[in-house]
Amino acid sequence: MKSGLPVVLMIFWVVTLISCQRSDFKKENTDTDSGSDTGTAVLSDSDSDSDSDSDSDSDSDSDSDSDSDTDSDTDSSTEGPAGWKYAGVRQTGIGSVSIVCDAGDLVTSDCAPKAPSPCVPGSGKILCTMVIQNNAGVSEYTGIVGLEQWGRGTGIYTKPNYEFEMRLGNGQDENPAAILGMGKEEDWILDGAWTDRTLMRQDLLYDIFKELGSGTHTAADSRYVTLSFNGESRGIYRLMERIKRDDDRVDIPEDTSGFGDNFIVKLDDDGSIQNISIGANQDDWLCVYPSEDKVTANQYVGIQIWITQLQKAMLAGTPFELLNVENVVDWVLLNEFAKNIRTFEKGWYLFKSGSGKANLIPFDADMSFGQPEIAAIGWVPHNAMTEHLLADTTFLPALVTRWTQLRNGPLSEASLSKRIDDYLLALPADATTANFALWPMDELDLGLIESTFTTPSATDFTGELTALRQWISARLAWIDANIASYQ
């Protein structure tokens, strides 16, 4: 392992003019300096902007439309992100997953209060059969899976999450498949989104991030499905990729050197690389690739040495000797936009390839976009990690410049409104109604996760979406007025 890399003072983005389409917004008081949740532009509902935005994926249409647009929420003369383009509609309808498990393999000990019981074990996969169909009812996978509960919600969340591995008929060998437009792999997650009554908070953050830099900006892809478990409806789930090394996921080479030159780690309290702090609230690192059960002694030492070098660079105020500044700028801005309260705490990933600089991957973002009861003003909780990044004097100017670019592209009100509307194509009213009949909104208690969390009041899915749109508008306005003084 090399002990250091040259200091990069600043990397400028090559920018091309990307026009901002604007649909009709409700304009009220425009005093953004006050930081109030009122008096900001409100993202329009789907009925008001679906026609004007329907051609936004076309380069020629977007250029011609923007020339006549005068209702921009940012300066239309300012250039947007270089190479950015909205990826478009990912689903035109909701898929389905059916799971059948042997009742004898289910347990009662790992079931959360009020959760279905008996349930899938929280640790140790059981063999079940699974059928995955697209929205047209065409099967894209039929076979055996190894299934267990997934995540920190095990034993807590009323609506359980699952992880599964596709397997051949012998129940042992991997059986990867490409499903619902996502790349071929065998490891997947079924996220019940129990804590997110809009069902789209994490998708908003991850999907935008992925569009900002091929190879350096990666995040988990997902699709909406309805779940049936042993013949019983379980509502809507997000069928989601696991973060792992693969050409369709985190595309880094295999670590053929055997010394940990290529790796993925997660800031996680279950990590075996311990007590190496970069200023976050967690200082333990979990080996994702190579995995904890496969990492060799040489790889382990190599990864540990690199993280120690990162610690030294952070303390010296030179984090971008080892971190990709473009990636980190976007990672910070997208998490701040979402007001993801775990941004600088734990739960996110980092990957490195060869002698290149490392990139961050956003994750664990269900506590975001106004949840738990969080106003649209103020920054996410900062700590020493934030101070270390800002100690590089090029970082704040880079944040300011990039924010302006993002506001003329993926974070324009028109683009965000269209993205929400496009998610709704895969969330039909009958499915969302059935989901919240099974998992009533008023039974959500975020205090089960952390005692300091409060649960925002909610009435129905439509009301949740309206609140999300309003919160986003207020958040954008507040950051517009305060990004130059980020601290």
C-alpha positions as CSV (number, residue, x, y, z in Angstrom):
1,M,0.0,0.0,0.0
2,K,1.2,3.5,-0.8
3,S,1.4,5.8,2.2
4,G,0.0,8.9,0.6
5,L,-1.3,10.4,-2.6
6,P,-0.8,14.0,-4.0
7,V,-2.9,16.7,-2.5
8,V,-5.7,17.9,-4.8
9,L,-6.5,21.5,-4.1
10,M,-9.6,21.6,-6.4
11,I,-11.2,19.7,-9.2
12,F,-13.3,21.8,-11.5
13,W,-16.2,20.3,-13.3
14,V,-16.5,20.7,-17.0
15,V,-19.9,22.0,-17.5
16,T,-22.4,22.1,-20.3
17,L,-25.5,24.1,-20.4
18,I,-28.5,22.1,-19.3
19,S,-31.8,23.9,-19.5
20,C,-34.2,23.8,-16.7
21,Q,-37.8,22.9,-17.5
22,R,-40.3,24.5,-15.3
23,S,-43.9,23.5,-14.7
24,D,-46.5,25.6,-12.9
25,F,-45.7,26.2,-9.3
26,K,-47.7,27.9,-6.6
27,K,-45.8,31.0,-5.7
28,E,-46.3,32.6,-2.3
29,N,-43.9,34.7,-0.2
30,T,-40.4,34.4,-1.6
31,D,-38.5,35.5,1.6
32,T,-36.2,32.5,1.9
33,D,-33.8,34.1,4.4
34,S,-36.3,33.6,7.2
35,G,-35.9,29.8,7.0
36,S,-39.7,29.4,7.5
37,D,-41.5,26.4,6.1
38,T,-44.1,28.8,4.6
39,G,-43.6,31.3,1.9
40,T,-41.7,29.1,-0.6
41,A,-42.5,27.6,-3.9
42,V,-44.5,24.4,-3.6
43,L,-43.8,21.5,-5.9
44,S,-46.8,21.0,-8.0
45,D,-49.0,17.9,-7.8
46,S,-48.9,15.4,-10.7
47,D,-52.0,16.6,-12.5
48,S,-50.5,20.1,-13.0
49,D,-47.2,19.2,-14.5
50,S,-47.5,15.8,-16.1
51,D,-48.2,17.2,-19.6
52,S,-45.5,19.9,-19.6
53,D,-42.8,17.5,-18.3
54,S,-43.7,14.4,-20.4
55,D,-40.9,15.1,-22.9
56,S,-38.2,15.9,-20.4
57,D,-36.1,12.8,-21.4
58,S,-35.6,14.2,-24.9
59,D,-32.6,16.4,-25.4
60,S,-34.1,18.3,-28.3
61,D,-37.4,18.9,-26.5
62,S,-35.8,20.0,-23.3
63,D,-33.6,22.6,-25.1
64,S,-36.5,24.1,-27.0
65,D,-38.8,24.2,-24.0
66,S,-36.3,25.9,-21.7
67,D,-35.8,28.8,-24.1
68,S,-39.4,30.0,-23.5
69,D,-39.4,29.3,-19.7
70,T,-39.5,32.3,-17.5
71,D,-40.6,30.9,-14.2
72,S,-37.3,29.4,-13.1
73,D,-36.5,29.1,-9.4
74,T,-32.8,29.6,-10.1
75,D,-30.8,31.7,-12.6
76,S,-31.3,30.1,-16.0
77,S,-28.0,31.5,-17.2
78,T,-26.1,29.4,-14.7
79,E,-24.9,26.1,-16.1
80,G,-26.2,22.8,-14.7
81,P,-24.2,19.6,-14.0
82,A,-22.0,18.4,-16.9
83,G,-23.3,15.2,-18.4
84,W,-26.4,15.0,-16.2
85,K,-29.5,13.6,-17.6
86,Y,-32.7,12.3,-15.9
87,A,-32.7,8.6,-16.2
88,G,-36.4,8.6,-16.8
89,V,-39.3,6.4,-15.7
90,R,-38.0,3.2,-14.1
91,Q,-41.4,1.5,-13.7
92,T,-44.8,1.9,-15.4
93,G,-46.5,-0.4,-13.0
94,I,-45.9,-2.3,-9.8
95,G,-44.3,-5.7,-9.8
96,S,-45.1,-8.6,-7.4
97,V,-43.2,-11.1,-5.2
98,S,-44.7,-14.3,-3.9
99,I,-42.8,-16.2,-1.1
100,V,-43.7,-19.7,0.2
101,C,-41.8,-21.0,3.2
102,D,-42.3,-24.2,5.2
103,A,-44.2,-23.4,8.3
104,G,-41.8,-25.5,10.3
105,D,-38.9,-23.2,9.5
106,L,-40.6,-20.1,10.9
107,V,-40.0,-18.9,14.4
108,T,-41.7,-16.8,17.1
109,S,-38.6,-15.6,18.9
110,D,-37.6,-13.0,16.2
111,C,-41.0,-11.5,15.6
112,A,-41.5,-7.8,16.5
113,P,-44.4,-6.8,18.6
114,K,-47.6,-6.6,16.4
115,A,-45.6,-8.2,13.5
116,P,-47.0,-11.3,11.8
117,S,-46.1,-14.4,13.8
118,P,-44.5,-16.9,13.4
119,C,-42.0,-15.2,11.2
120,V,-38.8,-15.6,9.2
121,P,-35.7,-16.0,11.5
122,G,-33.6,-12.9,12.1
123,S,-30.4,-14.8,11.6
124,G,-29.8,-17.9,9.5
125,K,-31.4,-18.2,6.1
126,I,-34.2,-20.7,5.5
127,L,-35.0,-22.1,2.1
128,C,-38.2,-20.9,0.5
129,T,-39.6,-20.7,-3.0
130,M,-40.1,-17.3,-4.7
131,V,-41.8,-16.0,-7.8
132,I,-41.0,-12.5,-9.0
133,Q,-43.3,-11.0,-11.7
134,N,-43.2,-7.7,-13.6
135,N,-46.2,-5.4,-13.8
136,A,-47.4,-7.3,-16.8
137,G,-47.6,-10.5,-14.8
138,V,-44.6,-12.1,-16.6
139,S,-42.4,-14.2,-14.3
140,E,-38.8,-13.0,-14.2
141,Y,-37.7,-15.4,-11.5
142,T,-39.1,-18.7,-10.2
143,G,-37.0,-20.7,-7.9
144,I,-35.4,-21.3,-4.5
145,V,-34.1,-18.5,-2.2
146,G,-32.3,-18.4,1.1
147,L,-34.4,-16.0,3.2
148,E,-33.9,-14.2,6.6
149,Q,-34.9,-10.9,8.1
150,W,-32.7,-7.9,7.3
151,G,-31.5,-4.8,9.0
152,R,-31.6,-3.0,12.3
153,G,-35.4,-3.3,12.3
154,T,-35.2,-7.0,13.0
155,G,-37.4,-7.6,16.1
156,I,-38.5,-4.0,16.1
157,Y,-40.3,-3.1,12.9
158,T,-43.9,-4.1,12.7
159,K,-43.5,-4.6,9.0
160,P,-40.4,-6.9,8.6
161,N,-37.7,-6.4,6.0
162,Y,-36.0,-9.4,4.3
163,E,-32.8,-10.3,2.5
164,F,-32.6,-13.2,0.2
165,E,-30.1,-15.1,-2.0
166,M,-31.3,-16.7,-5.2
167,R,-30.2,-20.4,-5.3
168,L,-30.3,-23.4,-7.5
169,G,-32.5,-26.3,-6.8
170,N,-29.9,-27.9,-4.6
171,G,-30.4,-25.0,-2.2
172,Q,-26.7,-24.2,-2.1
173,D,-25.3,-22.8,-5.3
174,E,-26.0,-19.2,-6.4
175,N,-28.6,-18.6,-9.1
176,P,-28.3,-14.9,-10.2
177,A,-31.0,-13.3,-12.2
178,A,-31.7,-9.9,-13.8
179,I,-35.1,-8.7,-12.5
180,L,-37.4,-5.8,-13.1
181,G,-34.8,-3.9,-15.1
182,M,-32.0,-4.3,-12.5
183,G,-28.7,-6.1,-13.2
184,K,-28.1,-9.8,-12.8
185,E,-27.3,-10.7,-9.3
186,E,-28.3,-13.2,-6.6
187,D,-28.4,-11.0,-3.4
188,W,-31.4,-8.8,-2.9
189,I,-33.3,-6.9,-0.2
190,L,-37.0,-6.6,0.4
191,D,-37.5,-3.2,2.2
192,G,-40.9,-2.8,3.7
193,A,-40.5,1.0,4.0
194,W,-42.4,0.8,7.3
195,T,-40.8,4.0,8.5
196,D,-41.5,5.9,5.3
197,R,-45.1,6.5,4.5
198,T,-44.3,8.2,1.2
199,L,-42.5,5.0,0.2
200,M,-39.9,7.0,-1.8
201,R,-37.6,8.9,0.5
202,Q,-34.6,6.7,-0.1
203,D,-35.3,6.4,-3.8
204,L,-35.2,10.2,-4.2
205,L,-31.7,10.4,-2.7
206,Y,-30.2,7.3,-4.3
207,D,-31.5,7.8,-7.8
208,I,-30.4,11.4,-8.1
209,F,-27.0,10.6,-6.7
210,K,-26.5,7.8,-9.2
211,E,-27.1,10.1,-12.1
212,L,-24.3,12.5,-11.1
213,G,-21.2,10.5,-12.0
214,S,-20.8,7.1,-13.8
215,G,-18.3,4.9,-11.9
216,T,-17.9,7.3,-9.0
217,H,-21.5,7.8,-7.9
218,T,-23.2,4.6,-7.0
219,A,-26.2,3.7,-4.8
220,A,-28.7,0.9,-4.4
221,D,-31.3,0.5,-7.2
222,S,-34.8,-0.6,-6.4
223,R,-38.3,-1.3,-7.7
224,Y,-41.8,-1.4,-6.1
225,V,-43.5,-4.7,-5.6
226,T,-46.4,-6.1,-3.7
227,L,-45.5,-9.0,-1.4
228,S,-47.4,-12.2,-0.7
229,F,-46.0,-14.4,2.1
230,N,-47.5,-17.9,2.4
231,G,-50.6,-16.8,0.6
232,E,-51.1,-13.6,2.8
233,S,-50.8,-10.1,1.4
234,R,-48.0,-8.1,3.1
235,G,-48.4,-4.8,1.2
236,I,-45.8,-2.8,-0.8
237,Y,-42.1,-3.4,-0.6
238,R,-39.0,-2.0,-2.3
239,L,-37.1,-4.8,-4.0
240,M,-33.6,-3.4,-3.6
241,E,-30.0,-4.2,-4.6
242,R,-27.5,-5.1,-1.9
243,I,-24.3,-3.0,-1.9
244,K,-21.6,-5.4,-3.2
245,R,-18.9,-5.7,-5.8
246,D,-20.4,-6.5,-9.2
247,D,-20.3,-4.9,-12.7
248,D,-24.0,-4.0,-12.2
249,R,-23.5,-2.6,-8.7
250,V,-20.2,-1.3,-7.3
251,D,-18.1,-1.8,-10.4
252,I,-14.5,-2.3,-9.1
253,P,-12.1,-5.1,-10.1
254,E,-11.5,-8.2,-8.1
255,D,-8.7,-7.7,-5.6
256,T,-6.3,-10.0,-7.5
257,S,-3.2,-8.5,-5.7
258,G,-4.5,-10.0,-2.4
259,F,-3.4,-6.9,-0.5
260,G,-6.7,-5.0,-0.2
261,D,-6.1,-2.6,-3.2
262,N,-9.8,-2.9,-4.2
263,F,-12.3,-2.9,-1.4
264,I,-15.7,-1.8,-0.1
265,V,-16.3,-1.0,3.6
266,K,-19.2,0.2,5.6
267,L,-19.1,2.4,8.7
268,D,-20.9,0.0,11.0
269,D,-20.9,-1.1,14.6
270,D,-20.6,-4.7,13.5
271,G,-17.3,-4.1,11.7
272,S,-14.2,-6.0,12.7
273,I,-11.8,-3.0,11.8
274,Q,-12.3,-1.1,14.9
275,N,-11.4,2.2,16.6
276,I,-10.3,4.1,13.5
277,S,-12.2,7.4,13.6
278,I,-12.5,9.9,10.8
279,G,-14.7,12.1,12.9
280,A,-18.1,10.4,12.4
281,N,-20.1,9.1,15.3
282,Q,-19.0,5.5,14.5
283,D,-15.4,4.4,14.2
284,D,-15.8,0.7,13.3
285,W,-15.6,-0.6,9.7
286,L,-17.3,-3.6,8.2
287,C,-15.6,-5.4,5.3
288,V,-18.1,-5.7,2.5
289,Y,-15.7,-6.7,-0.2
290,P,-13.9,-8.9,0.5
291,S,-16.6,-9.9,3.0
292,E,-15.9,-10.4,6.7
293,D,-15.9,-14.2,6.2
294,K,-13.6,-14.2,3.1
295,V,-11.1,-11.4,3.7
296,T,-7.6,-12.7,4.0
297,A,-5.1,-11.5,6.6
298,N,-3.1,-9.5,4.0
299,Q,-6.3,-7.9,2.6
300,Y,-7.5,-7.0,6.1
301,V,-4.2,-5.4,6.9
302,G,-4.1,-3.5,3.6
303,I,-7.6,-2.1,4.2
304,Q,-6.8,-1.2,7.8
305,I,-3.7,0.7,6.7
306,W,-5.6,2.7,4.1
307,I,-8.4,3.6,6.6
308,T,-5.6,4.7,9.1
309,Q,-4.1,6.9,6.3
310,L,-7.6,8.4,5.7
311,Q,-7.8,9.1,9.4
312,K,-4.5,11.0,9.3
313,A,-5.5,12.9,6.2
314,M,-8.8,14.0,7.8
315,L,-7.0,15.2,11.0
316,A,-4.5,17.1,8.8
317,G,-7.3,18.9,6.9
318,T,-6.3,17.2,3.7
319,P,-9.1,14.6,3.2
320,F,-9.0,14.9,-0.6
321,E,-5.6,13.3,-0.8
322,L,-7.5,10.1,-0.5
323,L,-11.2,11.0,-1.2
324,N,-12.7,12.0,-4.5
325,V,-13.7,15.6,-4.0
326,E,-16.4,15.5,-6.7
327,N,-18.0,12.5,-5.1
328,V,-17.8,13.8,-1.6
329,V,-19.3,17.2,-2.6
330,D,-22.3,15.5,-4.2
331,W,-22.6,13.1,-1.3
332,V,-22.8,15.9,1.2
333,L,-25.1,18.1,-0.8
334,L,-27.6,15.3,-1.6
335,N,-27.7,14.2,2.1
336,E,-28.1,17.8,3.2
337,F,-30.9,18.4,0.7
338,A,-32.6,15.3,2.1
339,K,-31.7,16.3,5.6
340,N,-30.7,12.7,6.3
341,I,-30.0,12.9,10.0
342,R,-27.5,10.0,9.8
343,T,-25.3,11.6,7.2
344,F,-22.2,12.0,9.3
345,E,-23.0,9.2,11.8
346,K,-22.8,5.7,10.4
347,G,-24.4,3.3,7.9
348,W,-22.8,4.6,4.7
349,Y,-20.3,2.8,2.4
350,L,-16.9,3.7,0.9
351,F,-15.2,2.0,-2.0
352,K,-11.7,2.2,-3.6
353,S,-10.2,0.8,-6.7
354,G,-6.5,0.3,-7.1
355,S,-4.5,3.5,-6.6
356,G,-7.5,5.7,-7.2
357,K,-9.3,7.8,-4.7
358,A,-12.1,6.5,-2.6
359,N,-15.8,7.3,-3.2
360,L,-18.7,7.4,-0.7
361,I,-22.1,5.6,-1.2
362,P,-25.2,7.0,0.5
363,F,-27.3,4.6,2.5
364,D,-29.6,4.3,5.5
365,A,-31.6,7.3,4.5
366,D,-35.1,6.6,5.8
367,M,-34.8,9.3,8.4
368,S,-34.8,12.1,5.9
369,F,-37.0,14.6,4.0
370,G,-38.7,15.9,7.2
371,Q,-38.8,12.7,9.2
372,P,-38.7,12.4,12.1
373,E,-40.4,15.7,12.9
374,I,-37.6,17.9,11.5
375,A,-38.1,21.4,10.1
376,A,-36.8,22.2,6.6
377,I,-34.3,24.7,8.0
378,G,-30.8,24.0,9.4
379,W,-28.1,21.5,8.5
380,V,-28.0,17.9,9.4
381,P,-26.2,17.2,12.7
382,H,-22.5,18.0,12.2
383,N,-19.5,16.6,14.0
384,A,-15.7,16.3,13.6
385,M,-16.0,14.7,10.2
386,T,-17.7,17.9,8.9
387,E,-14.9,20.0,10.4
388,H,-12.3,17.8,8.8
389,L,-13.9,18.2,5.3
390,L,-14.3,22.0,5.7
391,A,-10.7,22.3,6.9
392,D,-9.7,22.0,3.2
393,T,-10.4,25.5,2.0
394,T,-11.4,24.4,-1.4
395,F,-14.4,22.4,-0.1
396,L,-16.8,25.2,0.7
397,P,-16.4,27.0,-2.6
398,A,-16.9,23.6,-4.3
399,L,-20.2,23.1,-2.4
400,V,-21.5,26.5,-3.4
401,T,-20.7,26.1,-7.1
402,R,-22.0,22.6,-7.2
403,W,-25.3,23.5,-5.4
404,T,-26.0,26.1,-8.1
405,Q,-25.4,23.5,-10.8
406,L,-27.6,21.0,-9.1
407,R,-30.4,23.5,-8.7
408,N,-30.4,24.0,-12.5
409,G,-30.7,20.2,-13.1
410,P,-31.8,17.3,-10.8
411,L,-32.7,19.6,-7.9
412,S,-34.8,22.0,-9.9
413,E,-38.4,22.0,-8.7
414,A,-39.6,20.8,-12.1
415,S,-37.2,17.9,-12.1
416,L,-38.0,16.8,-8.6
417,S,-41.7,17.1,-9.2
418,K,-41.5,15.0,-12.3
419,R,-39.4,12.4,-10.5
420,I,-42.0,12.0,-7.7
421,D,-44.8,11.8,-10.4
422,D,-42.9,9.0,-12.2
423,Y,-42.5,7.0,-9.0
424,L,-46.3,7.2,-8.6
425,L,-46.7,5.3,-11.9
426,A,-45.6,2.2,-10.0
427,L,-47.7,3.0,-6.9
428,P,-51.3,2.6,-7.9
429,A,-54.1,3.8,-5.6
430,D,-55.4,0.2,-4.9
431,A,-51.9,-1.0,-3.9
432,T,-51.2,2.0,-1.6
433,T,-54.7,1.8,0.0
434,A,-54.2,-2.0,0.7
435,N,-50.7,-1.3,2.1
436,F,-51.8,1.2,4.6
437,A,-54.9,-0.9,5.5
438,L,-52.4,-3.6,6.5
439,W,-49.9,-1.2,8.1
440,P,-51.9,1.8,9.4
441,M,-50.1,5.1,9.4
442,D,-51.2,6.0,12.9
443,E,-49.5,2.9,14.2
444,L,-46.0,4.0,13.1
445,D,-43.8,4.8,16.1
446,L,-40.4,6.1,15.3
447,G,-39.6,6.2,19.0
448,L,-39.0,2.4,18.8
449,I,-35.9,3.2,16.7
450,E,-34.5,6.0,18.9
451,S,-36.3,7.3,22.0
452,T,-35.7,10.9,20.9
453,F,-37.5,10.4,17.6
454,T,-41.0,11.8,17.2
455,T,-43.5,10.6,14.6
456,P,-45.0,13.2,12.3
457,S,-48.8,13.0,12.1
458,A,-50.3,11.6,9.0
459,T,-53.7,11.0,7.5
460,D,-53.3,9.2,4.2
461,F,-50.9,8.6,1.3
462,T,-52.0,11.7,-0.6
463,G,-51.5,13.9,2.4
464,E,-48.0,12.4,3.0
465,L,-47.0,13.2,-0.6
466,T,-48.3,16.8,-0.3
467,A,-46.3,17.2,2.9
468,L,-43.2,15.8,1.1
469,R,-43.5,18.2,-1.8
470,Q,-44.0,21.2,0.6
471,W,-41.0,20.2,2.7
472,I,-38.8,19.8,-0.4
473,S,-39.7,23.3,-1.6
474,A,-39.0,24.8,1.7
475,R,-35.7,22.9,2.0
476,L,-34.5,24.1,-1.4
477,A,-35.3,27.7,-0.6
478,W,-33.5,27.5,2.8
479,I,-30.3,26.0,1.3
480,D,-30.4,28.5,-1.6
481,A,-30.2,31.2,1.0
482,N,-27.6,29.6,3.3
483,I,-25.2,27.4,1.3
484,A,-22.6,30.1,1.2
485,S,-22.2,30.0,5.0
486,Y,-22.2,26.2,5.3
487,Q,-20.5,25.1,8.5
